[in-house]
């Protein structure tokens, strides 16, 4: 199973990273330690991540809150009782309606077992989740980082992370994903925590709050 980080060792890992990387150190000096962003290993958390695909964090959270107001507890069974029109009233796009239904059905049928996923290797988790409609590598990366707290993930498809990396490292605008992935290897085996420092820089500079 991939190495995890915890609240107990989070700041010490940040310190190790900043001791070896002056650019990350400057982020901590400017904004303090990044929050330890985490979410429970639930259907609701995966729905939240799906809602965050390609929209603002605020828009995704508004949709999640609307859904919770509609069904109180976000479970696969309760979501499947909603019509497409009811989900649209909760700000779900047509595509995301399909995605969350597919996920709910996979959990109800036993195709996906979230508790069992937590005991598997990162590659196994990625293979299982990306077999579902609407779940790609970015969604899996966020699930591994926020929910399972796996320590060595760098979400190269995340615009906030790559834009923060370019800014923090003063990289050219046309720096490729391959070049950025190579830069991130210096932070192994704690690329997740390095990414959280980058996200912290990105969000703090824009006064954006993540839930």
HELIX and SHEET records of a PDB file:
HELIX    1   1 UNK A    7  UNK A   20  1                                  14    
HELIX    2   2 UNK A   22  UNK A   31  1                                  10    
HELIX    3   3 UNK A   43  UNK A   51  1                                   9    
HELIX    4   4 UNK A   57  UNK A   71  1                                  15    
HELIX    5   5 UNK A   76  UNK A   80  1                                   5    
HELIX    6   6 UNK A   84  UNK A   89  1                                   6    
HELIX    7   7 UNK A   94  UNK A  109  1                                  16    
HELIX    8   8 UNK A  114  UNK A  117  1                                   4    
HELIX    9   9 UNK A  122  UNK A  130  1                                   9    
HELIX   10  10 UNK A  137  UNK A  142  1                                   6    
HELIX   11  11 UNK A  143  UNK A  147  3                                   5    
HELIX   12  12 UNK A  159  UNK A  168  1                                  10    
HELIX   13  13 UNK A  177  UNK A  184  1                                   8    
HELIX   14  14 UNK A  185  UNK A  187  5                                   3    
HELIX   15  15 UNK A  191  UNK A  205  1                                  15    
END                                                                             
